[in-house]
Amino acid sequence: MNVSRGDIVLVAFPFSSGRGGKLRPAVVVQADALNARVTNTVIAGITTTTKRVARAATQVLVDPTAGEGAASGLLHISAITCENLYTVESAQITRKIGVASASIMLQVNEALKAALGVS
């Protein structure tokens, strides 16, 4: 599946143990130049567990009922967890459900910097 940075997709998200997985939403964080060239893409997981967002610089809150989150395609208030990055085969992506706004992606950029320790 062709994806772009900022797309919110459903993907067979692998468990950290490497055994099995679960269909979950994720946001594509890999650069579009790579998305067009390689068969893998880097994604950040999305969870409905939002209790750590306020104190974790690595997480971004998305409210699908608010203006910035309306195009996300998410059903519940969720957190993009930039400390949980995965490389998946594009074939594992089931479908695109929405897109993260430019404002949310700016926050994701900052959260990625915090997660990776870069400035």
N, CA, C and O atoms as CSV, one atom per row, in Angstrom:
chain,resi,resn,atom,element,x,y,z
A,1,MET,N,N,0.841,-1.179,0.000
A,1,MET,CA,C,0.000,0.000,0.000
A,1,MET,C,C,0.886,1.241,0.000
A,1,MET,O,O,1.853,1.311,0.758
A,2,ASN,N,N,0.568,2.205,-0.831
A,2,ASN,CA,C,1.291,3.469,-0.854
A,2,ASN,C,C,0.805,4.342,0.291
A,2,ASN,O,O,-0.397,4.546,0.461
A,3,VAL,N,N,1.739,4.851,1.069
A,3,VAL,CA,C,1.396,5.713,2.194
A,3,VAL,C,C,2.243,6.972,2.147
A,3,VAL,O,O,3.281,7.024,1.488
A,4,SER,N,N,1.776,7.980,2.858
A,4,SER,CA,C,2.497,9.251,2.984
A,4,SER,C,C,2.704,9.564,4.454
A,4,SER,O,O,1.951,9.107,5.313
A,5,ARG,N,N,3.729,10.345,4.729
A,5,ARG,CA,C,3.993,10.772,6.102
A,5,ARG,C,C,2.769,11.511,6.627
A,5,ARG,O,O,2.244,12.409,5.969
A,6,GLY,N,N,2.325,11.128,7.806
A,6,GLY,CA,C,1.148,11.736,8.417
A,6,GLY,C,C,-0.126,10.939,8.222
A,6,GLY,O,O,-1.133,11.210,8.876
A,7,ASP,N,N,-0.097,9.952,7.325
A,7,ASP,CA,C,-1.270,9.089,7.168
A,7,ASP,C,C,-1.499,8.299,8.442
A,7,ASP,O,O,-0.555,7.808,9.061
A,8,ILE,N,N,-2.749,8.183,8.823
A,8,ILE,CA,C,-3.106,7.311,9.942
A,8,ILE,C,C,-3.691,6.054,9.318
A,8,ILE,O,O,-4.643,6.100,8.538
A,9,VAL,N,N,-3.089,4.929,9.690
A,9,VAL,CA,C,-3.394,3.663,9.050
A,9,VAL,C,C,-3.751,2.604,10.089
A,9,VAL,O,O,-3.444,2.744,11.273
A,10,LEU,N,N,-4.400,1.552,9.625
A,10,LEU,CA,C,-4.586,0.362,10.448
A,10,LEU,C,C,-3.544,-0.645,10.002
A,10,LEU,O,O,-3.364,-0.889,8.809
A,11,VAL,N,N,-2.865,-1.222,10.970
A,11,VAL,CA,C,-1.759,-2.127,10.665
A,11,VAL,C,C,-1.757,-3.284,11.656
A,11,VAL,O,O,-2.138,-3.136,12.817
A,12,ALA,N,N,-1.324,-4.422,11.170
A,12,ALA,CA,C,-1.127,-5.571,12.054
A,12,ALA,C,C,0.105,-5.258,12.900
A,12,ALA,O,O,1.222,-5.632,12.545
A,13,PHE,N,N,-0.108,-4.576,14.011
A,13,PHE,CA,C,0.962,-4.069,14.864
A,13,PHE,C,C,1.578,-5.220,15.640
A,13,PHE,O,O,0.866,-5.916,16.363
A,14,PRO,N,N,2.867,-5.440,15.513
A,14,PRO,CA,C,3.494,-6.571,16.205
A,14,PRO,C,C,3.601,-6.326,17.710
A,14,PRO,O,O,3.836,-5.202,18.152
A,15,PHE,N,N,3.426,-7.390,18.486
A,15,PHE,CA,C,3.687,-7.305,19.916
A,15,PHE,C,C,5.194,-7.180,20.109
A,15,PHE,O,O,5.963,-7.665,19.279
A,16,SER,N,N,5.624,-6.542,21.184
A,16,SER,CA,C,7.054,-6.321,21.400
A,16,SER,C,C,7.821,-7.634,21.544
A,16,SER,O,O,9.032,-7.667,21.322
A,17,SER,N,N,7.136,-8.707,21.910
A,17,SER,CA,C,7.787,-10.009,22.017
A,17,SER,C,C,8.129,-10.592,20.651
A,17,SER,O,O,8.920,-11.529,20.545
A,18,GLY,N,N,7.515,-10.020,19.594
A,18,GLY,CA,C,7.737,-10.527,18.253
A,18,GLY,C,C,6.775,-11.633,17.866
A,18,GLY,O,O,6.744,-12.056,16.710
A,19,ARG,N,N,5.991,-12.104,18.820
A,19,ARG,CA,C,5.025,-13.168,18.554
A,19,ARG,C,C,3.639,-12.570,18.407
A,19,ARG,O,O,3.090,-12.014,19.358
A,20,GLY,N,N,3.082,-12.687,17.224
A,20,GLY,CA,C,1.714,-12.225,17.005
A,20,GLY,C,C,1.606,-10.717,16.909
A,20,GLY,O,O,2.607,-10.006,16.823
A,21,GLY,N,N,0.387,-10.253,16.924
A,21,GLY,CA,C,0.129,-8.832,16.833
A,21,GLY,C,C,-1.353,-8.554,16.925
A,21,GLY,O,O,-2.150,-9.457,17.180
A,22,LYS,N,N,-1.715,-7.318,16.721
A,22,LYS,CA,C,-3.098,-6.895,16.836
A,22,LYS,C,C,-3.327,-5.757,15.849
A,22,LYS,O,O,-2.449,-4.916,15.658
A,23,LEU,N,N,-4.493,-5.724,15.225
A,23,LEU,CA,C,-4.815,-4.641,14.306
A,23,LEU,C,C,-5.021,-3.370,15.104
A,23,LEU,O,O,-5.918,-3.293,15.944
A,24,ARG,N,N,-4.174,-2.355,14.837
A,24,ARG,CA,C,-4.190,-1.118,15.615
A,24,ARG,C,C,-3.922,0.063,14.694
A,24,ARG,O,O,-3.367,-0.103,13.608
A,25,PRO,N,N,-4.319,1.258,15.130
A,25,PRO,CA,C,-3.969,2.444,14.349
A,25,PRO,C,C,-2.518,2.855,14.610
A,25,PRO,O,O,-1.958,2.593,15.675
A,26,ALA,N,N,-1.939,3.497,13.618
A,26,ALA,CA,C,-0.572,4.012,13.717
A,26,ALA,C,C,-0.459,5.186,12.753
A,26,ALA,O,O,-1.256,5.328,11.826
A,27,VAL,N,N,0.547,6.024,12.989
A,27,VAL,CA,C,0.798,7.143,12.075
A,27,VAL,C,C,2.126,6.894,11.367
A,27,VAL,O,O,3.106,6.479,11.986
A,28,VAL,N,N,2.143,7.151,10.076
A,28,VAL,CA,C,3.360,6.996,9.280
A,28,VAL,C,C,4.281,8.174,9.592
A,28,VAL,O,O,3.891,9.330,9.432
A,29,VAL,N,N,5.508,7.876,10.040
A,29,VAL,CA,C,6.462,8.934,10.375
A,29,VAL,C,C,7.668,8.946,9.438
A,29,VAL,O,O,8.503,9.848,9.511
A,30,GLN,N,N,7.759,7.968,8.575
A,30,GLN,CA,C,8.868,7.903,7.621
A,30,GLN,C,C,8.700,8.955,6.524
A,30,GLN,O,O,7.579,9.287,6.141
A,31,ALA,N,N,9.804,9.468,6.030
A,31,ALA,CA,C,9.812,10.481,4.971
A,31,ALA,C,C,9.190,9.927,3.691
A,31,ALA,O,O,9.350,8.750,3.368
A,32,ASP,N,N,8.483,10.786,2.972
A,32,ASP,CA,C,7.814,10.375,1.743
A,32,ASP,C,C,8.775,9.849,0.687
A,32,ASP,O,O,8.416,8.947,-0.070
A,33,ALA,N,N,9.979,10.385,0.617
A,33,ALA,CA,C,10.959,9.899,-0.363
A,33,ALA,C,C,11.247,8.415,-0.132
A,33,ALA,O,O,11.385,7.651,-1.088
A,34,LEU,N,N,11.336,8.013,1.119
A,34,LEU,CA,C,11.562,6.601,1.430
A,34,LEU,C,C,10.294,5.784,1.231
A,34,LEU,O,O,10.360,4.646,0.766
A,35,ASN,N,N,9.138,6.351,1.577
A,35,ASN,CA,C,7.878,5.627,1.381
A,35,ASN,C,C,7.681,5.259,-0.081
A,35,ASN,O,O,7.112,4.211,-0.387
A,36,ALA,N,N,8.142,6.107,-0.979
A,36,ALA,CA,C,7.994,5.853,-2.414
A,36,ALA,C,C,9.015,4.846,-2.938
A,36,ALA,O,O,8.805,4.240,-3.988
A,37,ARG,N,N,10.118,4.666,-2.214
A,37,ARG,CA,C,11.237,3.883,-2.731
A,37,ARG,C,C,11.385,2.494,-2.123
A,37,ARG,O,O,11.855,1.577,-2.796
A,38,VAL,N,N,10.996,2.325,-0.873
A,38,VAL,CA,C,11.217,1.043,-0.187
A,38,VAL,C,C,9.885,0.385,0.166
A,38,VAL,O,O,8.843,1.040,0.182
A,39,THR,N,N,9.931,-0.909,0.448
A,39,THR,CA,C,8.700,-1.641,0.752
A,39,THR,C,C,8.352,-1.651,2.234
A,39,THR,O,O,7.308,-2.178,2.619
A,40,ASN,N,N,9.210,-1.077,3.067
A,40,ASN,CA,C,8.948,-0.953,4.498
A,40,ASN,C,C,8.642,0.499,4.825
A,40,ASN,O,O,9.023,1.409,4.088
A,41,THR,N,N,7.946,0.707,5.943
A,41,THR,CA,C,7.719,2.069,6.412
A,41,THR,C,C,7.805,2.107,7.927
A,41,THR,O,O,7.514,1.117,8.599
A,42,VAL,N,N,8.203,3.242,8.456
A,42,VAL,CA,C,8.314,3.420,9.900
A,42,VAL,C,C,7.035,4.076,10.398
A,42,VAL,O,O,6.576,5.079,9.851
A,43,ILE,N,N,6.470,3.485,11.450
A,43,ILE,CA,C,5.226,3.987,12.021
A,43,ILE,C,C,5.382,4.190,13.520
A,43,ILE,O,O,6.238,3.576,14.158
A,44,ALA,N,N,4.542,5.060,14.074
A,44,ALA,CA,C,4.448,5.248,15.522
A,44,ALA,C,C,3.080,4.756,15.947
A,44,ALA,O,O,2.073,5.069,15.313
A,45,GLY,N,N,3.049,3.995,17.007
A,45,GLY,CA,C,1.805,3.427,17.491
A,45,GLY,C,C,0.858,4.473,18.043
A,45,GLY,O,O,1.274,5.544,18.486
A,46,ILE,N,N,-0.422,4.145,18.008
A,46,ILE,CA,C,-1.465,4.995,18.582
A,46,ILE,C,C,-2.243,4.148,19.571
A,46,ILE,O,O,-2.619,3.016,19.266
A,47,THR,N,N,-2.485,4.693,20.759
A,47,THR,CA,C,-3.186,3.974,21.813
A,47,THR,C,C,-4.266,4.860,22.430
A,47,THR,O,O,-4.195,6.087,22.358
A,48,THR,N,N,-5.262,4.224,23.036
A,48,THR,CA,C,-6.282,4.991,23.759
A,48,THR,C,C,-5.873,5.227,25.207
A,48,THR,O,O,-6.591,5.894,25.952
A,49,THR,N,N,-4.736,4.693,25.609
A,49,THR,CA,C,-4.203,4.954,26.949
A,49,THR,C,C,-3.525,6.324,26.920
A,49,THR,O,O,-2.415,6.462,26.406
A,50,THR,N,N,-4.191,7.326,27.469
A,50,THR,CA,C,-3.702,8.708,27.355
A,50,THR,C,C,-3.194,9.288,28.670
A,50,THR,O,O,-2.838,10.465,28.722
A,51,LYS,N,N,-3.152,8.484,29.735
A,51,LYS,CA,C,-2.789,9.028,31.048
A,51,LYS,C,C,-1.355,9.541,31.135
A,51,LYS,O,O,-1.049,10.335,32.024
A,52,ARG,N,N,-0.459,9.106,30.230
A,52,ARG,CA,C,0.937,9.544,30.288
A,52,ARG,C,C,1.238,10.748,29.401
A,52,ARG,O,O,2.341,11.292,29.461
A,53,VAL,N,N,0.284,11.173,28.584
A,53,VAL,CA,C,0.539,12.239,27.612
A,53,VAL,C,C,1.021,13.521,28.283
A,53,VAL,O,O,1.957,14.151,27.792
A,54,ALA,N,N,0.412,13.915,29.378
A,54,ALA,CA,C,0.739,15.188,30.032
A,54,ALA,C,C,2.174,15.222,30.548
A,54,ALA,O,O,2.783,16.290,30.609
A,55,ARG,N,N,2.717,14.073,30.918
A,55,ARG,CA,C,4.069,14.073,31.493
A,55,ARG,C,C,5.120,13.425,30.589
A,55,ARG,O,O,6.287,13.323,30.967
A,56,ALA,N,N,4.710,12.991,29.407
A,56,ALA,CA,C,5.650,12.337,28.490
A,56,ALA,C,C,5.843,13.191,27.245
A,56,ALA,O,O,4.911,13.378,26.463
A,57,ALA,N,N,7.038,13.701,27.067
A,57,ALA,CA,C,7.348,14.528,25.894
A,57,ALA,C,C,7.352,13.708,24.616
A,57,ALA,O,O,7.450,14.261,23.520
A,58,THR,N,N,7.244,12.385,24.750
A,58,THR,CA,C,7.289,11.497,23.600
A,58,THR,C,C,5.908,11.128,23.075
A,58,THR,O,O,5.793,10.319,22.154
A,59,GLN,N,N,4.854,11.714,23.653
A,59,GLN,CA,C,3.495,11.378,23.250
A,59,GLN,C,C,2.715,12.613,22.825
A,59,GLN,O,O,2.947,13.716,23.321
A,60,VAL,N,N,1.784,12.406,21.894
A,60,VAL,CA,C,0.971,13.495,21.350
A,60,VAL,C,C,-0.492,13.104,21.465
A,60,VAL,O,O,-0.892,12.033,21.007
A,61,LEU,N,N,-1.284,13.961,22.072
A,61,LEU,CA,C,-2.713,13.717,22.228
A,61,LEU,C,C,-3.450,14.067,20.942
A,61,LEU,O,O,-3.186,15.098,20.322
A,62,VAL,N,N,-4.380,13.193,20.546
A,62,VAL,CA,C,-5.230,13.440,19.380
A,62,VAL,C,C,-6.677,13.279,19.826
A,62,VAL,O,O,-7.080,12.209,20.282
A,63,ASP,N,N,-7.453,14.348,19.691
A,63,ASP,CA,C,-8.876,14.317,20.030
A,63,ASP,C,C,-9.677,14.374,18.731
A,63,ASP,O,O,-9.739,15.423,18.090
A,64,PRO,N,N,-10.287,13.262,18.337
A,64,PRO,CA,C,-11.002,13.245,17.059
A,64,PRO,C,C,-12.260,14.105,17.043
A,64,PRO,O,O,-12.848,14.322,15.983
A,65,THR,N,N,-12.680,14.597,18.208
A,65,THR,CA,C,-13.860,15.468,18.262
A,65,THR,C,C,-13.482,16.934,18.144
A,65,THR,O,O,-14.352,17.796,18.022
A,66,ALA,N,N,-12.182,17.220,18.180
A,66,ALA,CA,C,-11.697,18.604,18.083
A,66,ALA,C,C,-11.205,18.876,16.667
A,66,ALA,O,O,-10.950,17.946,15.903
A,67,GLY,N,N,-11.073,20.143,16.323
A,67,GLY,CA,C,-10.683,20.557,14.977
A,67,GLY,C,C,-9.449,19.879,14.443
A,67,GLY,O,O,-9.474,19.354,13.329
A,68,GLU,N,N,-8.353,19.871,15.208
A,68,GLU,CA,C,-7.086,19.318,14.730
A,68,GLU,C,C,-7.139,17.804,14.548
A,68,GLU,O,O,-6.411,17.255,13.721
A,69,GLY,N,N,-7.982,17.134,15.301
A,69,GLY,CA,C,-8.037,15.677,15.219
A,69,GLY,C,C,-9.166,15.141,14.364
A,69,GLY,O,O,-9.302,13.929,14.202
A,70,ALA,N,N,-9.982,16.037,13.812
A,70,ALA,CA,C,-11.185,15.614,13.086
A,70,ALA,C,C,-10.886,14.740,11.877
A,70,ALA,O,O,-11.671,13.844,11.567
A,71,ALA,N,N,-9.790,14.970,11.193
A,71,ALA,CA,C,-9.471,14.200,9.985
A,71,ALA,C,C,-8.685,12.924,10.287
A,71,ALA,O,O,-8.291,12.204,9.371
A,72,SER,N,N,-8.458,12.646,11.576
A,72,SER,CA,C,-7.617,11.508,11.955
A,72,SER,C,C,-8.249,10.156,11.657
A,72,SER,O,O,-7.538,9.174,11.445
A,73,GLY,N,N,-9.574,10.098,11.641
A,73,GLY,CA,C,-10.244,8.817,11.455
A,73,GLY,C,C,-10.297,7.982,12.716
A,73,GLY,O,O,-10.831,6.873,12.711
A,74,LEU,N,N,-9.741,8.513,13.802
A,74,LEU,CA,C,-9.761,7.785,15.069
A,74,LEU,C,C,-11.149,7.886,15.696
A,74,LEU,O,O,-11.873,8.854,15.463
A,75,LEU,N,N,-11.510,6.892,16.483
A,75,LEU,CA,C,-12.826,6.858,17.105
A,75,LEU,C,C,-12.818,7.396,18.526
A,75,LEU,O,O,-13.859,7.799,19.047
A,76,HIS,N,N,-11.650,7.404,19.155
A,76,HIS,CA,C,-11.539,7.802,20.560
A,76,HIS,C,C,-10.357,8.748,20.743
A,76,HIS,O,O,-9.444,8.782,19.917
A,77,ILE,N,N,-10.383,9.512,21.827
A,77,ILE,CA,C,-9.219,10.318,22.196
A,77,ILE,C,C,-8.052,9.348,22.364
A,77,ILE,O,O,-8.169,8.339,23.058
A,78,SER,N,N,-6.938,9.658,21.728
A,78,SER,CA,C,-5.818,8.717,21.667
A,78,SER,C,C,-4.491,9.442,21.823
A,78,SER,O,O,-4.427,10.671,21.799
A,79,ALA,N,N,-3.441,8.659,21.982
A,79,ALA,CA,C,-2.086,9.190,22.077
A,79,ALA,C,C,-1.206,8.539,21.020
A,79,ALA,O,O,-1.175,7.316,20.884
A,80,ILE,N,N,-0.493,9.376,20.277
A,80,ILE,CA,C,0.544,8.871,19.378
A,80,ILE,C,C,1.775,8.668,20.245
A,80,ILE,O,O,2.253,9.608,20.879
A,81,THR,N,N,2.287,7.455,20.276
A,81,THR,CA,C,3.391,7.112,21.172
A,81,THR,C,C,4.689,7.007,20.372
A,81,THR,O,O,5.009,5.962,19.805
A,82,CYS,N,N,5.413,8.102,20.344
A,82,CYS,CA,C,6.638,8.159,19.537
A,82,CYS,C,C,7.789,7.378,20.147
A,82,CYS,O,O,8.833,7.229,19.511
A,83,GLU,N,N,7.625,6.880,21.353
A,83,GLU,CA,C,8.638,5.996,21.925
A,83,GLU,C,C,8.437,4.565,21.448
A,83,GLU,O,O,9.275,3.702,21.712
A,84,ASN,N,N,7.331,4.300,20.745
A,84,ASN,CA,C,7.052,2.983,20.183
A,84,ASN,C,C,7.033,3.076,18.663
A,84,ASN,O,O,5.980,3.224,18.043
A,85,LEU,N,N,8.219,2.987,18.081
A,85,LEU,CA,C,8.356,3.039,16.626
A,85,LEU,C,C,8.570,1.631,16.097
A,85,LEU,O,O,9.244,0.808,16.715
A,86,TYR,N,N,7.981,1.379,14.939
A,86,TYR,CA,C,8.116,0.074,14.316
A,86,TYR,C,C,8.357,0.251,12.833
A,86,TYR,O,O,7.861,1.195,12.217
A,87,THR,N,N,9.126,-0.667,12.264
A,87,THR,CA,C,9.267,-0.759,10.818
A,87,THR,C,C,8.434,-1.950,10.385
A,87,THR,O,O,8.644,-3.072,10.846
A,88,VAL,N,N,7.486,-1.694,9.494
A,88,VAL,CA,C,6.606,-2.760,9.019
A,88,VAL,C,C,6.637,-2.816,7.498
A,88,VAL,O,O,6.909,-1.815,6.835
A,89,GLU,N,N,6.363,-3.969,6.965
A,89,GLU,CA,C,6.202,-4.100,5.523
A,89,GLU,C,C,4.917,-3.380,5.136
A,89,GLU,O,O,3.908,-3.476,5.835
A,90,SER,N,N,4.959,-2.671,4.037
A,90,SER,CA,C,3.773,-1.945,3.583
A,90,SER,C,C,2.580,-2.877,3.411
A,90,SER,O,O,1.436,-2.447,3.558
A,91,ALA,N,N,2.831,-4.136,3.105
A,91,ALA,CA,C,1.755,-5.118,2.929
A,91,ALA,C,C,1.000,-5.379,4.229
A,91,ALA,O,O,-0.137,-5.849,4.196
A,92,GLN,N,N,1.623,-5.076,5.388
A,92,GLN,CA,C,0.957,-5.261,6.673
A,92,GLN,C,C,-0.071,-4.166,6.943
A,92,GLN,O,O,-0.914,-4.315,7.828
A,93,ILE,N,N,-0.011,-3.080,6.198
A,93,ILE,CA,C,-0.960,-1.979,6.393
A,93,ILE,C,C,-2.276,-2.362,5.731
A,93,ILE,O,O,-2.334,-2.602,4.525
A,94,THR,N,N,-3.324,-2.416,6.532
A,94,THR,CA,C,-4.629,-2.836,6.044
A,94,THR,C,C,-5.286,-1.742,5.222
A,94,THR,O,O,-5.752,-1.986,4.110
A,95,ARG,N,N,-5.322,-0.520,5.780
A,95,ARG,CA,C,-5.929,0.598,5.057
A,95,ARG,C,C,-5.628,1.908,5.766
A,95,ARG,O,O,-5.260,1.936,6.940
A,96,LYS,N,N,-5.791,2.977,5.028
A,96,LYS,CA,C,-5.656,4.325,5.573
A,96,LYS,C,C,-7.015,4.725,6.148
A,96,LYS,O,O,-8.046,4.563,5.495
A,97,ILE,N,N,-7.006,5.253,7.383
A,97,ILE,CA,C,-8.276,5.675,7.989
A,97,ILE,C,C,-8.383,7.192,8.115
A,97,ILE,O,O,-9.476,7.719,8.327
A,98,GLY,N,N,-7.269,7.892,7.986
A,98,GLY,CA,C,-7.303,9.340,8.119
A,98,GLY,C,C,-5.926,9.929,7.938
A,98,GLY,O,O,-5.009,9.287,7.427
A,99,VAL,N,N,-5.805,11.183,8.377
A,99,VAL,CA,C,-4.536,11.887,8.254
A,99,VAL,C,C,-4.355,12.792,9.465
A,99,VAL,O,O,-5.312,13.383,9.966
A,100,ALA,N,N,-3.127,12.889,9.920
A,100,ALA,CA,C,-2.799,13.805,11.019
A,100,ALA,C,C,-2.631,15.203,10.442
A,100,ALA,O,O,-2.002,15.380,9.399
A,101,SER,N,N,-3.187,16.179,11.114
A,101,SER,CA,C,-3.079,17.573,10.648
A,101,SER,C,C,-1.625,18.037,10.717
A,101,SER,O,O,-0.788,17.410,11.366
A,102,ALA,N,N,-1.346,19.135,10.041
A,102,ALA,CA,C,0.001,19.712,10.061
A,102,ALA,C,C,0.413,20.053,11.490
A,102,ALA,O,O,1.567,19.856,11.869
A,103,SER,N,N,-0.518,20.558,12.273
A,103,SER,CA,C,-0.228,20.909,13.660
A,103,SER,C,C,0.121,19.674,14.489
A,103,SER,O,O,1.054,19.703,15.292
A,104,ILE,N,N,-0.617,18.610,14.297
A,104,ILE,CA,C,-0.319,17.373,15.024
A,104,ILE,C,C,1.039,16.831,14.588
A,104,ILE,O,O,1.807,16.350,15.421
A,105,MET,N,N,1.343,16.904,13.296
A,105,MET,CA,C,2.634,16.399,12.828
A,105,MET,C,C,3.801,17.231,13.358
A,105,MET,O,O,4.884,16.692,13.582
A,106,LEU,N,N,3.600,18.530,13.563
A,106,LEU,CA,C,4.650,19.336,14.203
A,106,LEU,C,C,4.908,18.841,15.622
A,106,LEU,O,O,6.055,18.778,16.064
A,107,GLN,N,N,3.841,18.492,16.332
A,107,GLN,CA,C,3.984,17.934,17.682
A,107,GLN,C,C,4.654,16.565,17.628
A,107,GLN,O,O,5.476,16.237,18.484
A,108,VAL,N,N,4.304,15.769,16.621
A,108,VAL,CA,C,4.943,14.461,16.443
A,108,VAL,C,C,6.442,14.642,16.203
A,108,VAL,O,O,7.250,13.894,16.754
A,109,ASN,N,N,6.819,15.622,15.390
A,109,ASN,CA,C,8.244,15.896,15.153
A,109,ASN,C,C,8.976,16.146,16.464
A,109,ASN,O,O,10.063,15.611,16.682
A,110,GLU,N,N,8.385,16.957,17.338
A,110,GLU,CA,C,9.006,17.257,18.639
A,110,GLU,C,C,9.060,16.011,19.520
A,110,GLU,O,O,10.049,15.781,20.216
A,111,ALA,N,N,7.999,15.212,19.488
A,111,ALA,CA,C,7.962,13.979,20.280
A,111,ALA,C,C,8.998,12.977,19.777
A,111,ALA,O,O,9.614,12.270,20.575
A,112,LEU,N,N,9.192,12.912,18.472
A,112,LEU,CA,C,10.226,12.037,17.915
A,112,LEU,C,C,11.615,12.490,18.360
A,112,LEU,O,O,12.465,11.665,18.696
A,113,LYS,N,N,11.838,13.797,18.361
A,113,LYS,CA,C,13.129,14.318,18.831
A,113,LYS,C,C,13.381,13.898,20.283
A,113,LYS,O,O,14.483,13.480,20.640
A,114,ALA,N,N,12.340,14.016,21.110
A,114,ALA,CA,C,12.470,13.623,22.517
A,114,ALA,C,C,12.722,12.122,22.655
A,114,ALA,O,O,13.536,11.692,23.473
A,115,ALA,N,N,12.023,11.339,21.855
A,115,ALA,CA,C,12.175,9.876,21.944
A,115,ALA,C,C,13.545,9.416,21.468
A,115,ALA,O,O,14.107,8.466,22.014
A,116,LEU,N,N,14.085,10.084,20.456
A,116,LEU,CA,C,15.353,9.672,19.870
A,116,LEU,C,C,16.561,10.420,20.419
A,116,LEU,O,O,17.703,10.085,20.105
A,117,GLY,N,N,16.301,11.435,21.241
A,117,GLY,CA,C,17.405,12.194,21.836
A,117,GLY,C,C,18.141,13.060,20.837
A,117,GLY,O,O,19.353,13.247,20.952
A,118,VAL,N,N,17.417,13.597,19.845
A,118,VAL,CA,C,18.048,14.484,18.869
A,118,VAL,C,C,17.471,15.876,19.006
A,118,VAL,O,O,16.371,16.056,19.528
A,119,SER,N,N,18.223,16.866,18.534
A,119,SER,CA,C,17.733,18.254,18.638
A,119,SER,C,C,17.430,18.827,17.294
A,119,SER,O,O,17.010,19.980,17.195
